[in-house]
Amino acid sequence: MALPDAVEAYNELLTDELAGESQAQLDAQQQMRGLLFGGRPLCTVLRPRFMSDVQYKYLQSRAALVLRAFGSAHRAAMEEKTVRAQFGLFDWEEQLIHHDPGFRDASPVSRLDAFFLGETDGLRFTEYNAETPAGAGYNDVLSEMFYGLPVMSPFLRKWDVRPLPARHNVLHALLDSWYQWSGKRDLPRIAILDWADVPTKSEFVLFREYFHRQGIACEIVDPADCTYANGRLNGVTGRIDLIYKRVLITELVERGGLDHPVIRAVRDNAVCMVNPFRCKLLHKKASLAVLSDEHNARLFSATEREAIAAHIPWTRVVEERRTTHNGQAVDLLPYTSANKDNLVLKPNDEYGGKGILLGWETDQKAWDDGIRIALSEPYIVQERVPLPSESFPSMVGSTVQFADRMLDTAPYVAYGAYVDGCLTRLSTAALLNVSAGGGSSVPTFIIEGKR
């Protein structure tokens, strides 16, 4: 049975009464477990995202090829200054990325952001969060919540529903990096590191509880509360062995400089940090321009070039230059100005949708102003990709209603190599990002009819 059959079967179960019971339970569970973002529930709809096994396996296999290309770009950048210059690093980032973290992977924990139109076509990767991928904890707990909703009881009688958890890979990546760094098999004391006032703190609590259940000591630490002396980094409650870094390196340097206790401790190899400084290279949105630019074809194998052509939208760093688009030579800036309805401008090193300009929602003057800004600070221009949409149910008063919502596909990546777990975000606006102030997160389930 096809995915539309599963969606239809689920929706048909949602009478106003059953939907109301399910919504009340979902709201209560989110409040109790802290699944709130800026005070509002993280999930505002009553159906999870369904994906077929064929679709998920295709996502995994094609993502693996794209990730190989990212790996090739990273290796080339570390070896060649001319390649590295394309990523738009600041001087202090250039200093930090050369620090050897003590383990193999530049980004043991990461996440791709994509749009997926069908089961085996229309897959486009638009960003690579190689520094601080969020949402794994939320995803796993939302999966637990949806399994317990009243509507799932009759649905599970006819459908097999498999979750796509992600927390375990975060744990394994952290411990594997620690074992490589320390040469020991002892369990470390973990600090989840980020500012005390960030809206994602509730996810840190979920991770802390998860680590504790695995028998691992863990605390949530604000970088301002860290001290470094006598070769030891301390948090509020004592020694830190392993940093699960959720704070952005840029913010850490902006607030504390390169002399911040955390930065000094990491550079002195007094503490292990995941993800390490060198994750900054691929986290830059210019990394997609490095893959997409015809001048860099030599960096990639034939298989990687095929995957890039199929799954990376045309992307360039905004600058005065000649380039190609669909095999045709163009002047980049005039082309960008004249084709705004098919293009997006993105700052090279922001998150949460900050600074993104969607050309088709922007008038010409504002778009050209955006190009001028993009010339003065690192930006990329990227080709617009089709946005898939599905109908999702939600409660409006005492009535269940259905509305089309655009959705993205954000698979979690382990060790920079393979996909395991998947976040889905919904929105009625083209900018799908919960931290931008709208939208909803839902768990992703593999669905198959019972035989």
C-alpha positions as CSV (number, residue, x, y, z in Angstrom):
1,M,0.0,0.0,0.0
2,A,1.2,3.5,-0.9
3,L,1.9,6.4,1.3
4,P,-1.3,8.3,0.3
5,D,-3.3,5.3,1.5
6,A,-1.6,5.5,5.0
7,V,-2.3,9.3,5.2
8,E,-5.9,8.8,4.1
9,A,-6.4,6.0,6.6
10,Y,-4.9,8.1,9.5
11,N,-6.9,11.2,8.6
12,E,-10.2,9.2,8.4
13,L,-9.7,8.1,12.0
14,L,-9.6,11.7,13.2
15,T,-13.1,12.5,14.2
16,D,-13.5,15.7,16.2
17,E,-13.8,13.7,19.4
18,L,-10.7,11.5,18.8
19,A,-8.7,14.4,17.5
20,G,-9.7,16.5,20.5
21,E,-8.5,13.7,22.9
22,S,-5.3,13.3,20.9
23,Q,-4.6,17.0,20.9
24,A,-5.2,17.4,24.6
25,Q,-2.8,14.5,25.3
26,L,-0.2,15.9,22.9
27,D,-0.4,19.4,24.5
28,A,-0.2,18.0,28.0
29,Q,2.8,15.8,27.1
30,Q,4.7,18.6,25.5
31,Q,4.1,20.8,28.5
32,M,5.3,18.1,30.9
33,R,8.4,17.1,28.8
34,G,9.4,20.7,28.0
35,L,8.8,20.5,24.2
36,L,8.3,24.2,24.0
37,F,10.1,26.7,21.8
38,G,9.8,30.3,23.0
39,G,6.9,29.2,25.2
40,R,4.9,27.6,22.3
41,P,4.4,23.9,21.7
42,L,7.0,22.5,19.3
43,C,4.4,20.4,17.5
44,T,1.1,21.9,16.5
45,V,-0.3,19.2,14.2
46,L,-1.9,15.8,14.8
47,R,-0.2,13.6,12.2
48,P,3.5,12.5,12.1
49,R,5.3,12.6,8.8
50,F,5.1,9.3,7.0
51,M,7.9,8.0,4.8
52,S,8.1,4.7,2.9
53,D,11.0,2.3,3.4
54,V,11.9,2.9,-0.3
55,Q,12.0,6.6,0.2
56,Y,14.1,6.4,3.3
57,K,16.6,4.0,1.8
58,Y,16.9,6.3,-1.3
59,L,17.5,9.2,1.0
60,Q,20.3,7.3,2.9
61,S,22.0,6.0,-0.3
62,R,22.0,9.4,-2.1
63,A,23.0,11.3,1.1
64,A,26.0,9.0,1.5
65,L,27.3,10.0,-1.9
66,V,26.8,13.7,-1.2
67,L,28.5,13.4,2.1
68,R,31.5,11.8,0.4
69,A,31.7,14.9,-1.8
70,F,31.6,17.1,1.3
71,G,34.4,15.0,2.8
72,S,36.4,15.5,-0.4
73,A,35.9,19.2,-0.2
74,H,37.0,19.3,3.4
75,R,40.2,17.4,2.8
76,A,41.1,19.6,-0.2
77,A,40.4,22.7,1.9
78,M,42.7,21.5,4.7
79,E,45.4,20.8,2.2
80,E,45.1,23.7,-0.3
81,K,44.8,27.4,0.7
82,T,43.2,28.4,-2.5
83,V,40.4,25.9,-2.0
84,R,40.0,26.9,1.7
85,A,39.7,30.6,0.6
86,Q,36.4,29.7,-1.1
87,F,34.7,29.0,2.3
88,G,35.0,32.6,3.5
89,L,36.7,31.9,6.8
90,F,37.5,34.7,9.2
91,D,41.1,35.1,10.3
92,W,40.4,33.6,13.7
93,E,38.6,30.6,12.1
94,E,41.6,30.1,9.9
95,Q,43.6,29.8,13.2
96,L,41.3,27.4,14.9
97,I,40.5,24.9,12.1
98,H,44.2,23.7,12.1
99,H,43.9,22.4,15.7
100,D,43.9,18.6,15.7
101,P,40.8,17.6,17.7
102,G,42.3,14.2,18.6
103,F,39.8,12.2,16.6
104,R,39.1,11.5,12.9
105,D,35.9,13.2,12.0
106,A,35.5,17.0,11.5
107,S,31.8,16.7,12.3
108,P,30.9,13.5,14.2
109,V,27.4,14.8,14.6
110,S,25.7,16.7,11.8
111,R,22.4,17.2,9.8
112,L,21.5,17.8,6.2
113,D,18.6,20.0,5.3
114,A,16.7,18.8,2.2
115,F,13.5,18.9,0.2
116,F,12.1,15.6,-1.1
117,L,9.4,15.6,-3.8
118,G,8.9,11.9,-4.3
119,E,10.1,8.4,-3.4
120,T,13.1,8.4,-5.6
121,D,13.3,11.8,-7.3
122,G,13.3,15.5,-6.5
123,L,15.8,15.3,-3.7
124,R,17.8,18.5,-3.1
125,F,20.1,19.2,-0.2
126,T,20.1,23.0,0.5
127,E,22.2,23.3,3.7
128,Y,24.6,21.2,5.8
129,N,24.5,21.9,9.5
130,A,28.0,20.6,10.3
131,E,28.4,22.5,13.6
132,T,25.5,22.3,16.1
133,P,22.6,20.2,14.7
134,A,19.6,20.5,16.9
135,G,16.4,18.6,17.3
136,A,17.5,15.0,17.8
137,G,16.2,15.0,21.4
138,Y,12.9,16.6,20.4
139,N,12.5,14.2,17.5
140,D,12.9,11.1,19.7
141,V,10.5,12.3,22.5
142,L,7.9,13.4,19.9
143,S,8.1,9.9,18.5
144,E,7.3,8.5,21.9
145,M,4.4,10.9,22.4
146,F,2.8,10.1,19.0
147,Y,2.9,6.4,19.7
148,G,0.8,7.0,22.8
149,L,-1.9,9.2,21.2
150,P,-5.4,7.8,21.1
151,V,-5.6,8.0,17.3
152,M,-2.6,5.7,17.1
153,S,-4.4,2.8,18.8
154,P,-6.7,2.0,15.8
155,F,-4.1,3.0,13.2
156,L,-1.5,0.6,14.5
157,R,-3.9,-2.3,14.0
158,K,-3.5,-2.1,10.3
159,W,-0.2,-0.3,9.8
160,D,3.4,-1.0,10.9
161,V,5.0,2.2,12.1
162,R,8.7,2.4,12.7
163,P,10.4,5.5,14.3
164,L,13.6,7.1,13.2
165,P,15.4,7.9,16.4
166,A,18.6,10.0,16.5
167,R,19.8,10.4,20.1
168,H,21.7,7.2,20.1
169,N,24.0,8.3,17.3
170,V,24.8,11.5,19.2
171,L,25.8,9.4,22.2
172,H,27.9,7.0,20.1
173,A,29.6,9.8,18.2
174,L,30.4,11.6,21.5
175,L,31.8,8.5,23.1
176,D,33.7,7.3,20.0
177,S,35.4,10.8,19.8
178,W,36.2,10.6,23.5
179,Y,37.8,7.1,23.2
180,Q,40.0,8.3,20.3
181,W,41.0,11.5,22.1
182,S,41.7,10.0,25.4
183,G,42.9,6.5,24.5
184,K,40.7,5.2,27.4
185,R,37.4,3.3,27.7
186,D,36.4,5.1,30.8
187,L,33.1,7.0,30.6
188,P,33.6,10.8,30.5
189,R,31.9,13.6,32.4
190,I,29.9,15.4,29.7
191,A,29.1,19.1,29.7
192,I,26.3,20.2,27.3
193,L,27.7,23.7,26.5
194,D,25.5,26.6,25.5
195,W,24.2,29.9,26.9
196,A,21.7,29.7,29.7
197,D,19.0,31.8,27.9
198,V,18.8,29.9,24.6
199,P,15.3,28.6,23.6
200,T,16.7,25.1,22.9
201,K,17.6,24.6,26.6
202,S,14.7,22.2,27.0
203,E,16.4,19.8,24.6
204,F,19.6,19.9,26.6
205,V,17.5,18.7,29.6
206,L,16.2,15.8,27.5
207,F,19.8,14.9,26.5
208,R,21.0,15.2,30.1
209,E,18.3,12.8,31.2
210,Y,19.1,10.4,28.4
211,F,22.9,10.4,29.2
212,H,22.1,9.8,32.9
213,R,20.0,6.8,32.0
214,Q,23.0,5.5,30.1
215,G,25.1,5.8,33.3
216,I,27.0,8.9,32.1
217,A,27.6,12.0,34.3
218,C,26.3,15.1,32.5
219,E,25.6,18.7,33.3
220,I,24.3,21.7,31.3
221,V,26.9,24.4,31.4
222,D,26.9,28.1,30.4
223,P,30.3,29.0,28.8
224,A,30.4,32.0,31.2
225,D,30.5,29.5,34.2
226,C,33.6,27.7,32.9
227,T,37.0,28.1,34.4
228,Y,40.3,26.7,33.2
229,A,43.3,26.3,35.5
230,N,46.1,23.7,36.0
231,G,45.2,21.9,32.8
232,R,41.6,21.3,33.8
233,L,38.3,22.7,32.6
234,N,35.6,23.0,35.2
235,G,31.9,23.7,35.1
236,V,29.7,24.6,38.0
237,T,29.8,21.1,39.5
238,G,33.3,20.1,38.7
239,R,35.6,18.7,36.0
240,I,34.6,18.5,32.4
241,D,36.0,15.7,30.3
242,L,33.9,15.9,27.1
243,I,32.1,18.9,25.7
244,Y,28.9,18.3,23.8
245,K,29.1,21.7,22.1
246,R,25.8,23.3,21.3
247,V,27.1,26.8,21.5
248,L,28.2,28.3,18.2
249,I,31.9,28.8,17.9
250,T,31.3,32.3,16.4
251,E,29.2,33.3,19.4
252,L,31.8,31.9,21.8
253,V,34.6,33.9,20.2
254,E,32.4,37.1,19.9
255,R,31.6,37.0,23.6
256,G,34.8,35.7,25.1
257,G,37.5,36.0,22.4
258,L,40.2,33.4,21.6
259,D,41.3,33.6,25.2
260,H,38.0,32.1,26.5
261,P,38.6,29.3,29.0
262,V,36.8,26.8,26.8
263,I,38.8,27.7,23.7
264,R,42.1,27.6,25.6
265,A,41.3,24.3,27.2
266,V,40.4,22.7,23.8
267,R,43.6,24.1,22.1
268,D,45.7,22.8,25.0
269,N,44.1,19.4,24.5
270,A,42.9,19.5,28.1
271,V,39.3,18.7,27.1
272,C,37.6,16.9,24.2
273,M,35.1,18.9,22.2
274,V,32.4,17.6,19.8
275,N,32.0,19.1,17.2
276,P,35.5,20.4,17.0
277,F,36.8,23.8,15.5
278,R,37.4,22.3,12.1
279,C,33.6,21.7,11.7
280,K,33.4,25.4,10.7
281,L,34.5,24.7,7.2
282,L,31.6,22.5,6.1
283,H,29.1,24.5,8.3
284,K,29.7,27.5,6.1
285,K,26.9,27.7,3.5
286,A,29.7,28.4,1.0
287,S,30.5,24.7,1.3
288,L,27.6,24.0,-1.1
289,A,29.1,26.6,-3.5
290,V,32.4,24.7,-3.4
291,L,30.5,21.5,-4.4
292,S,28.4,23.2,-7.0
293,D,31.1,25.4,-8.7
294,E,32.4,24.1,-12.0
295,H,35.9,25.3,-11.2
296,N,36.1,22.6,-8.4
297,A,35.2,19.6,-10.5
298,R,38.7,18.2,-10.1
299,L,38.2,17.8,-6.4
300,F,35.5,15.1,-6.8
301,S,35.3,11.6,-8.2
302,A,32.9,10.9,-11.1
303,T,30.4,9.4,-8.7
304,E,30.6,12.4,-6.4
305,R,30.1,14.8,-9.4
306,E,27.0,12.9,-10.5
307,A,25.6,13.1,-7.0
308,I,26.3,16.8,-6.8
309,A,24.7,17.5,-10.1
310,A,21.6,15.5,-9.1
311,H,21.1,16.8,-5.5
312,I,23.0,20.1,-4.9
313,P,21.1,23.1,-6.2
314,W,23.2,25.6,-8.2
315,T,25.0,27.7,-5.6
316,R,27.7,30.4,-5.8
317,V,29.4,32.8,-3.5
318,V,28.2,36.3,-4.2
319,E,31.0,38.1,-5.9
320,E,31.9,39.8,-9.2
321,R,32.8,37.0,-11.5
322,R,31.9,35.0,-14.6
323,T,30.4,31.5,-14.0
324,T,28.1,29.0,-15.7
325,H,24.4,28.3,-15.1
326,N,23.0,25.2,-16.9
327,G,26.0,25.1,-19.1
328,Q,25.7,28.8,-20.2
329,A,28.3,31.5,-19.3
330,V,26.8,34.3,-17.2
331,D,28.0,37.4,-15.3
332,L,27.0,36.4,-11.7
333,L,25.8,39.7,-10.4
334,P,23.7,40.8,-13.3
335,Y,22.3,37.3,-13.5
336,T,21.5,37.3,-9.8
337,S,19.7,40.6,-10.1
338,A,17.7,39.6,-13.2
339,N,16.5,36.2,-11.9
340,K,15.4,36.9,-8.4
341,D,12.2,34.9,-8.7
342,N,14.3,31.7,-9.0
343,L,17.0,32.5,-6.4
344,V,17.7,32.8,-2.6
345,L,20.4,34.9,-0.8
346,K,21.8,33.3,2.3
347,P,24.5,34.7,4.7
348,N,27.5,32.4,4.9
349,D,27.5,31.8,8.6
350,E,24.0,32.4,10.2
351,Y,21.4,30.0,11.5
352,G,17.7,29.9,12.2
353,G,16.8,31.6,8.9
354,K,18.5,34.8,9.8
355,G,19.4,37.1,6.9
356,I,17.8,34.8,4.2
357,L,16.2,36.7,1.4
358,L,13.7,34.8,-0.9
359,G,13.8,36.4,-4.2
360,W,10.2,35.5,-5.2
361,E,8.9,37.2,-2.1
362,T,11.1,40.3,-2.5
363,D,10.6,43.4,-4.7
364,Q,13.4,44.3,-7.1
365,K,14.8,47.2,-5.1
366,A,15.0,45.2,-1.8
367,W,16.6,42.3,-3.8
368,D,19.3,44.6,-5.3
369,D,19.9,46.1,-1.9
370,G,20.4,42.5,-0.7
371,I,23.0,41.9,-3.4
372,R,24.9,44.9,-2.3
373,I,24.9,43.7,1.3
374,A,26.0,40.3,0.0
375,L,29.0,41.8,-1.6
376,S,30.2,43.5,1.6
377,E,30.0,40.3,3.8
378,P,30.1,36.6,2.8
379,Y,26.8,35.4,1.2
380,I,25.8,32.7,-1.2
381,V,23.1,32.8,-3.9
382,Q,21.3,29.5,-4.5
383,E,18.8,28.3,-7.0
384,R,15.2,28.0,-5.7
385,V,14.1,24.4,-5.2
386,P,10.5,23.1,-5.4
387,L,8.9,22.9,-2.0
388,P,6.8,19.8,-1.3
389,S,3.6,20.1,0.7
390,E,1.2,17.7,2.4
391,S,-2.1,18.1,4.2
392,F,-1.8,17.9,8.0
393,P,-4.6,17.9,10.6
394,S,-4.8,20.2,13.6
395,M,-7.5,21.3,16.0
396,V,-9.1,24.7,15.5
397,G,-11.4,25.2,18.5
398,S,-13.2,21.9,18.9
399,T,-13.0,20.9,15.2
400,V,-10.3,19.1,13.4
401,Q,-9.2,20.9,10.2
402,F,-6.8,20.0,7.4
403,A,-4.4,22.4,5.8
404,D,-1.5,22.1,3.3
405,R,1.9,22.7,4.9
406,M,5.3,22.8,3.2
407,L,7.7,20.3,4.7
408,D,11.4,19.7,4.6
409,T,13.5,16.6,5.2
410,A,16.4,17.0,7.7
411,P,18.2,13.7,8.1
412,Y,20.8,13.3,10.9
413,V,24.3,12.3,9.9
414,A,26.7,10.2,11.9
415,Y,30.5,10.6,11.5
416,G,30.0,12.7,8.4
417,A,29.2,9.5,6.5
418,Y,25.7,8.1,6.8
419,V,22.1,9.1,7.5
420,D,20.4,7.6,10.6
421,G,17.3,9.4,11.9
422,C,15.3,12.2,10.4
423,L,13.7,15.5,11.5
424,T,10.7,17.0,9.7
425,R,9.7,20.6,9.9
426,L,6.4,22.0,8.6
427,S,5.4,25.6,7.7
428,T,2.8,27.6,5.8
429,A,5.7,29.9,4.9
430,A,8.5,29.2,2.4
431,L,11.1,29.6,5.1
432,L,10.9,26.3,7.0
433,N,12.6,26.9,10.3
434,V,11.2,26.6,13.8
435,S,13.8,28.9,15.3
436,A,12.8,31.6,12.9
437,G,9.5,31.9,14.8
438,G,7.0,29.7,13.0
439,G,6.3,26.3,11.9
440,S,6.1,23.0,13.6
441,S,8.3,19.9,14.1
442,V,6.9,16.4,13.7
443,P,8.5,13.0,14.1
444,T,9.2,10.9,11.0
445,F,7.9,7.3,10.8
446,I,8.5,4.6,8.2
447,I,5.1,3.3,7.3
448,E,4.0,-0.1,5.8
449,G,0.7,-1.8,5.7
450,K,0.3,-5.0,7.8
451,R,0.0,-8.2,5.8
